[in-house]
Amino acid sequence: MRRRTDAASGPSRRGLLAAAGAAGLTGLATGAAAGHAAAGARAEPDSALAPARGRAGAREGLPPALLAPTPAQVHLIAVDLRGEEGDGVREAARRVLRTWSRQARDLHGHGLADLVEGAPSRGLLPASLGVTLGLGPSLLTRAGLADRRPPQLEDLPAFASDRLEPEWCGGDLLLHVGAEDPLVLSSAVGHLLGAVAADVRVRWSLPGFQRSAAAARDPAATPRNLMGQIDGTVNPHPSDAVFGPQVLAAHPAGPLGWMDGGTYLVVRRIRMLLDDWFALDPADREAAVGRRLSDGAPLGGAAPDDLADLSAAGDDGDPVIPRDAHIRLASPENTLGARMLRRGFSYDLGWDAGGERRAGLVFTAWQADPRAGFTPVQRALDEGGDALGPFVRHEGSALFAVPPAREEGPWTAHDLLGG
C-alpha cells in the first residue's frame, strides 16, 4: 500500500510572522501571528494556501504560500452589492473591498478588542483570525465587466444530486472568516458587515466548525465530520509538483491577469441525513464511504493517508473498496486526475419546526479550474451511484474567484475594478 509522505508538518512561528506581513489583507489572505501559537499545535495535512504572488514552474519556485492550520471556527457570508448596474455596482465594490482590506489588516494585527470600545472579544487575542475574500461571477456581470470574467468562473452545471435552494446559492462577494475562538469570530464578522452595511445586503451565511485542538488527542490528525468519517485526507500540498497546476490559476497576461496566481473556490452546503446514516450498520457505513470507522484508513489500508488501492479484491473476487464507494468514485483515477484542495467544516443549526435536524457539511474546494476539478468529481459521484448520496442533500452552491493578495496594491483585484 502506498502512503503519502509529504504531508505538511505545520508552519513555523517565524514563517507565520513573515507571511502575515505580506498577506494581512484580502484575496488569499490569512490571519495574524497573534494567536497562532495555540493553532500551531493543530497543523494538519490539508492546510490551505495563503497569498500567491506570481507563478513559477519549478517545484522550488512555487508561489510563496502560508500553511495556516485549519481554523476551528469559520463563517462564510455571501453578499450582494447595492447600486445601479454598471458603474454603481463597480463603485460599491471598490468601497467594500477597500474597507474590508483596511479592517482585515487591523483585525489581523490587533483583534477587534483593540479597535472598538466595549467589543465582545475584549480580553481575547485575535485567535488566528483570518479573512479571505472572493468575487462571484454575478459581480463581474453586474459591474459591466463580463469581458474580464475568466471561463473558469462560468456557472457550475446542474448535477443530478442537486436539491438547491436559491436563497443559499450565489453572491457578488464572499466573506470567509476563520478563527480559533467563536466569540472572536462572531464579533469580527459583525464588525466587517457593519462597516459596509450601506453597500451590501447579506444573501446567505453559514457558520462551520471542526474539532478544537484542545479536545484532540492528536491535533495533527485529520478531523472527522458529523458522520463520524475522516474528512480531508490526501490533499494537494505546495511541495507537490502538481500543486500549482491543480490549485493556482494561470492567467499570465491580458484582461484576465487580475486572477493570475489566485484560485477558484467552490462552496457547497450539504445537509447530512444523520438519523438515517446512523441507522446503518457500521460495516455498511464503512462500505458507503470506503474507509474504516476506527481510524479512517481506506478499506484494505493501514493508515488514513494511505492511497486507496482500487484494484484490491477480496477472497470472493469483489473489490475491497466497493464499486459505488464514495472514495472510489471521487478518486483521481476515476476522474481523469481531477484534484482539489478540499476543506470541510461541519455546521449544526439545530432542528426545524418539523423536527428535522439542520446539520451537515460546509464543503469548500480550492482549485485552478472547477471544470477540471470539482465538476468532474461531482459528475462521477452522480453517474456512479455514490453510496453516500442517499444520506446527503446538496442544498447550497456558489463559485468565487479568489485573486492573489498583492503587495503593491491596497486591496485585492484593484486592477480589475480600476482603483
C-alpha positions as CSV (number, residue, x, y, z in Angstrom):
1,M,0.0,0.0,0.0
2,R,1.4,3.4,-1.0
3,R,1.4,6.1,1.6
4,R,1.7,9.8,1.3
5,T,4.8,11.0,3.0
6,D,4.9,14.8,2.2
7,A,2.1,15.9,4.5
8,A,2.6,19.4,5.9
9,S,4.2,19.5,9.3
10,G,2.8,22.9,10.0
11,P,4.3,26.4,9.8
12,S,7.0,27.8,12.0
13,R,6.2,30.8,14.1
14,R,8.8,32.7,12.1
15,G,7.2,31.7,8.9
16,L,3.8,32.8,10.1
17,L,5.1,36.2,11.1
18,A,6.8,36.7,7.8
19,A,3.8,35.7,5.8
20,A,1.3,37.6,7.8
21,G,3.1,40.8,6.9
22,A,2.7,40.2,3.3
23,A,-0.8,38.6,3.4
24,G,-2.7,40.5,6.0
25,L,-5.2,42.0,3.6
26,T,-7.6,40.1,1.4
27,G,-7.5,37.7,-1.6
28,L,-5.7,34.6,-0.5
29,A,-5.1,36.2,2.9
30,T,-4.6,34.6,6.3
31,G,-4.7,35.6,9.9
32,A,-2.1,37.5,12.0
33,A,0.6,35.8,14.0
34,A,-1.1,36.7,17.3
35,G,-3.0,33.7,18.4
36,H,-1.1,31.3,16.1
37,A,0.7,29.7,19.0
38,A,-2.4,28.0,20.0
39,A,-3.3,27.0,16.5
40,G,0.2,25.8,15.6
41,A,-0.3,22.6,17.6
42,R,-3.1,21.7,15.2
43,A,-1.2,21.8,11.9
44,E,-3.0,19.4,9.5
45,P,-2.2,17.7,6.2
46,D,-4.9,19.8,4.4
47,S,-3.5,23.2,5.4
48,A,-4.8,25.7,2.9
49,L,-2.8,28.2,0.9
50,A,-2.2,31.9,1.6
51,P,-1.2,34.6,-0.9
52,A,0.4,33.8,-4.2
53,R,2.3,36.5,-5.9
54,G,3.1,35.3,-9.5
55,R,3.8,31.8,-10.6
56,A,6.8,29.6,-11.2
57,G,7.2,26.3,-13.0
58,A,9.8,24.6,-10.8
59,R,8.8,22.8,-7.6
60,E,11.1,25.1,-5.6
61,G,9.7,28.1,-7.3
62,L,6.1,27.7,-6.4
63,P,4.4,30.9,-5.2
64,P,5.0,31.7,-1.6
65,A,2.3,30.2,0.5
66,L,1.3,30.3,4.1
67,L,0.5,26.9,5.5
68,A,-2.0,28.1,8.1
69,P,-3.6,25.4,10.3
70,T,-7.3,25.0,9.5
71,P,-9.2,27.1,12.0
72,A,-11.6,25.5,14.4
73,Q,-14.4,28.0,13.5
74,V,-15.4,29.6,10.2
75,H,-18.2,31.8,9.0
76,L,-19.0,32.1,5.3
77,I,-21.2,35.1,4.2
78,A,-22.2,35.9,0.7
79,V,-23.4,39.4,0.0
80,D,-24.9,41.2,-3.0
81,L,-23.9,44.8,-3.7
82,R,-26.4,47.7,-3.7
83,G,-26.3,50.2,-6.5
84,E,-27.2,50.6,-10.2
85,E,-25.9,48.1,-12.6
86,G,-22.6,49.0,-14.2
87,D,-20.8,52.0,-12.6
88,G,-22.9,51.9,-9.4
89,V,-22.1,48.3,-8.6
90,R,-18.5,48.8,-9.6
91,E,-18.1,51.8,-7.2
92,A,-19.8,49.9,-4.4
93,A,-17.4,47.0,-4.9
94,R,-14.5,49.4,-4.7
95,R,-15.7,50.9,-1.4
96,V,-16.4,47.5,0.1
97,L,-13.1,45.9,-0.8
98,R,-11.1,49.0,0.3
99,T,-13.0,49.0,3.6
100,W,-12.6,45.3,4.2
101,S,-8.9,45.5,3.3
102,R,-8.3,48.1,6.0
103,Q,-10.5,46.3,8.5
104,A,-8.9,42.9,7.8
105,R,-5.4,44.4,8.3
106,D,-6.3,45.9,11.6
107,L,-8.2,42.8,12.8
108,H,-5.3,40.6,11.9
109,G,-2.8,42.7,13.7
110,H,-4.7,43.7,16.8
111,G,-8.1,42.0,17.1
112,L,-11.4,43.7,17.5
113,A,-11.0,44.5,21.2
114,D,-8.2,47.0,20.4
115,L,-10.3,48.7,17.7
116,V,-13.7,49.0,19.2
117,E,-14.7,50.3,22.7
118,G,-16.6,47.6,24.6
119,A,-16.0,44.9,22.0
120,P,-17.4,41.5,22.9
121,S,-13.9,40.0,22.4
122,R,-12.3,42.3,24.9
123,G,-9.5,40.4,26.7
124,L,-9.1,37.9,23.9
125,L,-6.3,37.5,21.4
126,P,-7.1,37.5,17.6
127,A,-7.1,33.7,17.9
128,S,-5.6,33.1,14.4
129,L,-8.3,35.3,12.9
130,G,-8.1,35.2,9.1
131,V,-10.2,37.0,6.4
132,T,-10.5,35.8,2.8
133,L,-12.5,37.5,0.1
134,G,-14.0,36.0,-3.1
135,L,-15.6,37.6,-6.1
136,G,-18.7,36.0,-7.6
137,P,-19.4,35.8,-11.3
138,S,-22.5,37.9,-10.8
139,L,-20.3,40.8,-9.6
140,L,-18.5,40.9,-12.9
141,T,-21.7,40.8,-14.9
142,R,-23.5,43.4,-12.8
143,A,-20.4,45.7,-12.8
144,G,-20.2,45.6,-16.6
145,L,-17.0,43.6,-16.6
146,A,-18.2,40.5,-18.4
147,D,-15.1,40.6,-20.7
148,R,-12.9,40.2,-17.6
149,R,-14.7,37.1,-16.4
150,P,-12.5,34.0,-16.8
151,P,-14.0,30.9,-18.4
152,Q,-13.1,29.1,-15.1
153,L,-15.7,31.3,-13.5
154,E,-18.6,30.1,-15.6
155,D,-21.6,28.9,-13.7
156,L,-21.4,25.3,-12.4
157,P,-23.6,22.9,-14.3
158,A,-26.7,21.3,-12.8
159,F,-25.9,18.0,-11.1
160,A,-28.3,15.1,-10.6
161,S,-27.7,15.3,-6.8
162,D,-28.6,19.0,-6.6
163,R,-31.5,19.9,-4.3
164,L,-30.5,23.6,-4.3
165,E,-32.4,26.3,-2.5
166,P,-31.9,29.6,-4.5
167,E,-31.5,31.6,-1.2
168,W,-28.4,29.6,-0.3
169,C,-26.7,30.0,-3.7
170,G,-24.5,32.6,-5.5
171,G,-23.5,36.0,-4.3
172,D,-21.5,39.0,-5.6
173,L,-18.8,38.8,-2.9
174,L,-17.8,36.2,-0.3
175,L,-16.5,36.9,3.1
176,H,-14.7,33.9,4.6
177,V,-13.6,34.4,8.2
178,G,-11.9,31.9,10.4
179,A,-10.6,31.9,14.0
180,E,-9.9,29.5,16.8
181,D,-12.5,31.2,19.1
182,P,-16.2,31.6,18.3
183,L,-16.6,34.9,20.1
184,V,-13.6,36.4,18.3
185,L,-15.1,35.1,15.0
186,S,-18.6,36.3,15.7
187,S,-17.6,39.8,16.7
188,A,-15.2,40.2,13.8
189,V,-17.9,39.1,11.3
190,G,-20.4,41.6,12.8
191,H,-17.8,44.4,12.6
192,L,-16.9,43.7,9.0
193,L,-20.5,43.6,7.8
194,G,-21.4,46.6,9.8
195,A,-18.7,48.6,8.2
196,V,-20.2,48.1,4.7
197,A,-23.9,47.9,5.6
198,A,-24.8,50.8,3.3
199,D,-23.3,49.0,0.3
200,V,-24.3,45.3,0.8
201,R,-27.1,43.1,1.7
202,V,-26.5,39.6,3.0
203,R,-27.6,36.9,0.6
204,W,-26.7,33.9,2.7
205,S,-24.5,32.9,5.6
206,L,-23.3,29.7,7.2
207,P,-21.1,29.1,10.2
208,G,-18.9,26.0,10.4
209,F,-16.6,24.3,12.8
210,Q,-14.1,21.5,13.3
211,R,-12.9,19.8,16.5
212,S,-10.7,22.1,18.6
213,A,-7.0,21.4,19.2
214,A,-7.7,21.4,23.0
215,A,-10.1,18.4,22.6
216,A,-8.0,16.4,20.2
217,R,-5.8,13.5,21.4
218,D,-3.8,14.1,18.2
219,P,-4.1,17.7,17.0
220,A,-2.3,16.7,13.8
221,A,-4.9,14.1,12.8
222,T,-7.3,14.8,10.1
223,P,-10.7,15.8,11.7
224,R,-13.9,13.9,11.4
225,N,-17.3,15.2,10.2
226,L,-20.7,14.8,11.7
227,M,-21.0,11.4,10.0
228,G,-18.0,10.2,12.1
229,Q,-15.8,10.0,9.0
230,I,-12.3,11.3,8.4
231,D,-12.7,14.3,6.1
232,G,-9.8,15.9,4.1
233,T,-7.1,13.3,3.6
234,V,-4.6,13.2,0.7
235,N,-4.9,16.9,-0.3
236,P,-2.5,18.6,-2.7
237,H,0.4,20.2,-0.9
238,P,2.6,23.1,-2.0
239,S,5.6,20.8,-2.1
240,D,3.9,18.7,-4.8
241,A,4.9,19.3,-8.4
242,V,1.2,19.2,-9.3
243,F,0.1,21.8,-6.7
244,G,0.4,24.8,-8.9
245,P,-1.4,23.4,-11.9
246,Q,-4.2,21.9,-9.8
247,V,-4.8,24.7,-7.3
248,L,-3.4,28.0,-8.6
249,A,-5.0,29.9,-11.6
250,A,-2.8,30.6,-14.6
251,H,-3.7,33.9,-16.4
252,P,-0.3,35.5,-17.1
253,A,-1.4,38.4,-19.2
254,G,-4.3,40.3,-20.7
255,P,-7.8,41.1,-19.4
256,L,-7.7,38.0,-17.0
257,G,-4.4,38.8,-15.5
258,W,-6.0,40.0,-12.3
259,M,-6.5,36.3,-11.4
260,D,-3.0,35.1,-12.2
261,G,-1.8,33.1,-9.1
262,G,-5.2,33.2,-7.5
263,T,-7.6,30.2,-7.1
264,Y,-11.2,29.4,-7.7
265,L,-13.4,28.4,-4.7
266,V,-16.5,26.2,-4.9
267,V,-18.7,26.3,-1.8
268,R,-21.4,23.6,-1.2
269,R,-23.9,23.5,1.6
270,I,-24.5,19.8,2.1
271,R,-27.1,18.6,4.6
272,M,-26.5,15.3,6.2
273,L,-29.4,13.0,7.0
274,L,-27.8,11.8,10.2
275,D,-30.7,9.8,11.7
276,D,-30.8,7.6,8.5
277,W,-27.0,7.4,8.4
278,F,-26.5,6.2,12.0
279,A,-29.4,3.7,11.5
280,L,-27.0,1.8,9.1
281,D,-24.7,-1.0,10.5
282,P,-21.2,0.2,10.9
283,A,-20.0,-2.1,8.2
284,D,-22.4,-0.6,5.8
285,R,-21.3,2.9,6.7
286,E,-17.7,1.9,6.0
287,A,-18.6,0.4,2.7
288,A,-20.6,3.5,1.6
289,V,-17.5,5.8,2.1
290,G,-14.8,3.2,1.5
291,R,-13.0,3.9,4.8
292,R,-12.8,2.3,8.2
293,L,-14.6,4.0,11.0
294,S,-11.9,3.2,13.6
295,D,-9.0,5.1,12.1
296,G,-10.2,6.5,8.7
297,A,-7.9,4.3,6.7
298,P,-9.2,3.2,3.2
299,L,-10.6,-0.3,3.3
300,G,-7.6,-2.6,2.9
301,G,-5.2,0.1,4.0
302,A,-3.3,0.7,7.2
303,A,-3.5,4.5,7.8
304,P,-5.7,7.4,6.9
305,D,-3.2,8.9,4.4
306,D,-2.7,5.6,2.6
307,L,-3.7,5.9,-1.1
308,A,-6.8,3.7,-1.7
309,D,-5.9,0.5,-3.6
310,L,-8.8,0.4,-6.0
311,S,-7.5,-2.8,-7.6
312,A,-7.6,-4.9,-4.4
313,A,-10.1,-7.7,-4.4
314,G,-11.3,-9.9,-1.5
315,D,-11.4,-13.7,-1.4
316,D,-14.9,-13.6,-3.1
317,G,-13.4,-11.6,-6.0
318,D,-15.3,-8.4,-5.2
319,P,-13.4,-5.2,-4.8
320,V,-12.3,-4.5,-1.2
321,I,-13.5,-0.9,-1.8
322,P,-17.0,-1.3,-3.3
323,R,-17.7,-0.1,-6.8
324,D,-20.1,2.6,-5.5
325,A,-18.0,3.7,-2.5
326,H,-17.6,7.5,-2.3
327,I,-13.8,7.5,-2.3
328,R,-13.6,5.2,-5.3
329,L,-15.9,7.3,-7.4
330,A,-14.2,10.6,-6.4
331,S,-10.7,9.3,-6.8
332,P,-8.3,10.9,-9.4
333,E,-8.1,7.5,-11.0
334,N,-11.8,7.7,-11.7
335,T,-12.0,11.4,-12.7
336,L,-9.1,11.7,-15.2
337,G,-6.8,13.1,-12.5
338,A,-9.2,15.7,-11.0
339,R,-7.9,17.0,-7.7
340,M,-8.8,20.0,-5.4
341,L,-7.6,21.3,-2.1
342,R,-10.6,20.4,0.0
343,R,-11.5,21.8,3.3
344,G,-14.7,20.7,5.1
345,F,-16.4,22.2,8.1
346,S,-19.4,20.8,9.9
347,Y,-22.4,23.0,10.5
348,D,-25.2,22.4,13.0
349,L,-28.2,24.9,13.1
350,G,-30.4,22.7,15.4
351,W,-33.8,21.4,14.5
352,D,-36.5,23.0,12.4
353,A,-40.2,23.2,13.4
354,G,-40.8,19.8,11.7
355,G,-38.2,18.1,13.9
356,E,-35.7,17.7,11.1
357,R,-32.1,18.4,12.0
358,R,-30.4,21.2,10.0
359,A,-26.8,19.9,10.1
360,G,-24.2,18.8,7.6
361,L,-21.0,19.9,5.8
362,V,-19.7,23.3,4.6
363,F,-17.6,21.9,1.7
364,T,-15.0,24.2,0.2
365,A,-12.8,23.3,-2.7
366,W,-9.9,25.4,-3.9
367,Q,-8.7,24.7,-7.5
368,A,-7.1,26.1,-10.6
369,D,-10.2,25.3,-12.7
370,P,-13.5,24.0,-11.4
371,R,-14.2,22.5,-14.9
372,A,-11.3,20.1,-14.3
373,G,-11.6,19.8,-10.6
374,F,-15.0,19.9,-8.8
375,T,-17.2,19.4,-11.8
376,P,-15.8,16.0,-13.0
377,V,-15.7,14.7,-9.4
378,Q,-19.3,15.6,-8.7
379,R,-20.4,14.1,-12.1
380,A,-18.5,10.9,-11.3
381,L,-20.3,10.6,-8.0
382,D,-23.7,11.2,-9.6
383,E,-23.1,8.9,-12.5
384,G,-21.6,6.1,-10.4
385,G,-24.5,6.0,-7.9
386,D,-22.5,7.2,-5.0
387,A,-23.4,5.1,-2.0
388,L,-23.2,8.1,0.2
389,G,-25.7,10.0,-2.0
390,P,-28.9,8.9,-0.3
391,F,-27.7,10.3,3.0
392,V,-26.8,13.9,1.9
393,R,-28.6,16.8,0.2
394,H,-26.7,19.4,-1.8
395,E,-28.8,22.5,-0.8
396,G,-26.5,25.4,-1.5
397,S,-23.8,26.1,-4.1
398,A,-21.6,29.0,-5.1
399,L,-18.5,29.7,-7.0
400,F,-16.0,32.6,-6.4
401,A,-12.7,33.8,-7.8
402,V,-10.1,34.5,-5.1
403,P,-7.4,36.7,-6.5
404,P,-3.9,36.8,-5.0
405,A,-3.1,39.4,-2.4
406,R,-0.6,41.7,-3.9
407,E,1.9,43.8,-2.0
408,E,1.9,46.6,-4.5
409,G,-1.9,47.1,-4.3
410,P,-4.1,48.4,-1.5
411,W,-6.8,45.7,-2.0
412,T,-7.4,42.6,-3.9
413,A,-8.4,42.8,-7.6
414,H,-7.6,46.5,-7.7
415,D,-6.6,46.2,-11.3
416,L,-9.9,44.6,-12.1
417,L,-12.2,47.3,-10.7
418,G,-9.8,50.1,-11.5
419,G,-8.8,51.9,-8.4
